[in-house]
Amino acid sequence: MATLYPEIDDRWNQKIDRARCVVSVRDSGVLVAAGVVHDAVLAPTSAMGALELGCMAVRPEYRCQGIRQQVTDLRLEYVVQAGCIPITVIDSANPSSWAAYERSERWERERTFESDGRTKYIYRATALASDWLSPPPQRDIASSTLAGHSVRPLPSSWHSPQVHTTR
């Protein structure tokens, strides 16, 4: 997974150490995207029981194909099914990401904070995030298997996204 991320630092390693779920997308065996869900002890959120959708990356040649949204949706689904509050932390130096969260009805900005001299935004899922999960999800998150298909199917040339959970 580290090959997908431009900056491997102590915070990245902490997120991986605290991972609860990893969503990965492969194309012919090549890892093209991944996203992690981890506890939110590193984010100064006011939400008790929050899980953070963190460490998200898509290989540049696979961008603009809806993969980022698929991985985000699967991670959001995992957190909601776990009965936790979904949050995400976006660096202000990543305008395309925070702009997407600003436009989404499923997310609202909780707060802005400084970390390592950089401005970051915490977004918390709205009630629409839970409503979006109806009808009942097709995935069996508890047993870490995919029983059905994605909310929006990935192109058939890609392998099914994989959800891995750790306890």
C-alpha positions as CSV (number, residue, x, y, z in Angstrom):
1,M,0.0,0.0,0.0
2,A,2.8,2.4,0.7
3,T,3.6,2.6,-3.0
4,L,0.3,4.5,-3.5
5,Y,1.0,7.2,-1.0
6,P,3.2,10.2,-1.8
7,E,4.2,10.8,1.8
8,I,5.0,8.1,4.3
9,D,5.4,9.7,7.7
10,D,4.8,8.9,11.4
11,R,1.1,9.9,11.0
12,W,0.6,7.5,8.1
13,N,2.2,4.7,10.1
14,Q,0.0,5.5,13.1
15,K,-3.1,5.3,10.8
16,I,-2.0,1.9,9.4
17,D,-1.3,0.6,12.9
18,R,-4.8,1.6,14.0
19,A,-6.6,0.4,10.9
20,R,-10.0,-1.2,11.3
21,C,-10.7,-1.7,7.6
22,V,-8.8,-1.5,4.3
23,V,-10.6,-1.2,1.0
24,S,-8.4,-2.1,-2.0
25,V,-9.0,-2.1,-5.8
26,R,-6.8,-4.2,-8.1
27,D,-6.6,-4.3,-11.9
28,S,-5.0,-7.5,-13.2
29,G,-3.3,-8.0,-9.8
30,V,-2.0,-4.4,-9.6
31,L,-3.0,-2.4,-6.6
32,V,-4.6,0.7,-8.2
33,A,-6.4,2.2,-5.2
34,A,-6.7,1.8,-1.4
35,G,-8.3,3.5,1.5
36,V,-8.1,2.9,5.2
37,V,-10.6,3.3,8.1
38,H,-8.9,3.8,11.4
39,D,-9.9,5.2,14.8
40,A,-9.9,8.9,15.1
41,V,-7.6,9.5,18.0
42,L,-5.3,11.6,15.8
43,A,-8.0,14.0,14.7
44,P,-9.3,16.6,17.2
45,T,-12.9,15.7,16.5
46,S,-15.7,16.4,19.0
47,A,-17.5,13.2,17.9
48,M,-17.4,10.4,20.4
49,G,-16.9,7.0,18.8
50,A,-15.7,8.4,15.5
51,L,-13.8,6.4,12.9
52,E,-11.8,8.2,10.3
53,L,-11.8,7.5,6.6
54,G,-8.1,8.1,6.1
55,C,-5.2,7.3,3.8
56,M,-7.0,7.3,0.4
57,A,-5.0,7.1,-2.8
58,V,-5.6,6.1,-6.5
59,R,-2.8,5.6,-9.0
60,P,-2.7,8.7,-11.3
61,E,-3.5,6.7,-14.5
62,Y,-6.7,5.4,-12.9
63,R,-8.1,8.7,-11.7
64,C,-11.3,10.3,-13.0
65,Q,-12.9,6.9,-13.4
66,G,-15.0,7.0,-10.2
67,I,-12.7,4.8,-8.2
68,R,-12.1,7.3,-5.4
69,Q,-15.9,7.6,-4.9
70,Q,-16.2,3.8,-4.8
71,V,-13.5,3.4,-2.1
72,T,-15.0,6.3,-0.1
73,D,-18.5,4.8,-0.3
74,L,-17.3,1.4,0.9
75,R,-15.4,2.9,3.8
76,L,-18.4,5.1,4.7
77,E,-20.6,2.0,4.6
78,Y,-18.2,0.1,6.9
79,V,-18.2,2.9,9.5
80,V,-22.0,3.4,9.5
81,Q,-22.6,-0.4,9.8
82,A,-20.1,-0.4,12.7
83,G,-22.4,2.1,14.4
84,C,-19.7,4.7,14.6
85,I,-19.6,8.4,13.4
86,P,-17.7,8.7,10.1
87,I,-15.2,11.6,9.8
88,T,-12.5,12.4,7.4
89,V,-9.6,14.8,7.6
90,I,-8.6,16.8,4.5
91,D,-5.4,18.8,4.1
92,S,-6.1,22.4,2.7
93,A,-3.3,21.7,0.2
94,N,-5.6,19.2,-1.5
95,P,-8.3,21.5,-2.9
96,S,-9.9,18.8,-5.1
97,S,-10.6,16.6,-2.1
98,W,-12.0,19.3,0.2
99,A,-14.0,20.8,-2.6
100,A,-15.7,17.4,-3.2
101,Y,-16.6,17.2,0.5
102,E,-17.9,20.8,0.5
103,R,-20.2,20.0,-2.4
104,S,-21.5,16.7,-0.9
105,E,-24.7,16.6,1.1
106,R,-23.4,13.5,2.9
107,W,-20.6,15.6,4.7
108,E,-20.4,18.8,6.7
109,R,-17.4,20.6,7.9
110,E,-17.0,20.1,11.7
111,R,-13.9,22.2,12.2
112,T,-10.6,23.5,10.9
113,F,-7.3,22.9,12.8
114,E,-3.6,23.3,12.3
115,S,-1.2,20.3,12.3
116,D,2.5,20.5,11.4
117,G,2.0,24.1,10.2
118,R,-0.8,23.1,7.7
119,T,-4.5,23.8,7.8
120,K,-6.7,20.7,7.9
121,Y,-10.5,20.3,7.8
122,I,-12.5,17.7,9.6
123,Y,-15.7,16.6,7.9
124,R,-18.4,14.6,9.6
125,A,-21.0,12.5,7.9
126,T,-24.5,13.9,7.9
127,A,-27.7,11.9,8.4
128,L,-27.9,11.6,4.6
129,A,-24.9,9.2,4.8
130,S,-26.9,6.7,6.8
131,D,-30.0,7.2,4.6
132,W,-27.8,6.6,1.5
133,L,-27.3,3.0,2.7
134,S,-30.9,2.0,2.1
135,P,-31.8,-0.6,0.9
136,P,-29.8,-2.8,3.3
137,P,-26.1,-3.2,2.2
138,Q,-25.1,-6.3,0.3
139,R,-21.7,-6.7,2.0
140,D,-21.1,-8.8,5.1
141,I,-18.6,-6.6,6.8
142,A,-18.4,-8.7,10.0
143,S,-17.0,-11.7,8.1
144,S,-14.9,-9.5,5.8
145,T,-16.4,-10.9,2.6
146,L,-18.2,-9.3,-0.3
147,A,-21.6,-11.0,-0.7
148,G,-22.9,-8.7,-3.4
149,H,-21.9,-5.9,-5.6
150,S,-20.8,-2.3,-5.1
151,V,-23.4,0.5,-4.8
152,R,-22.2,1.6,-8.2
153,P,-20.5,-1.3,-10.0
154,L,-16.9,-0.9,-11.0
155,P,-16.1,-1.6,-14.7
156,S,-16.0,-5.3,-15.4
157,S,-12.3,-5.2,-16.3
158,W,-11.5,-4.5,-12.6
159,H,-11.4,-7.1,-9.9
160,S,-14.0,-6.6,-7.2
161,P,-13.1,-4.2,-4.4
162,Q,-11.8,-6.1,-1.4
163,V,-12.7,-5.1,2.2
164,H,-10.3,-6.3,4.9
165,T,-11.1,-5.7,8.5
166,T,-8.9,-6.0,11.5
167,R,-10.0,-6.4,15.1
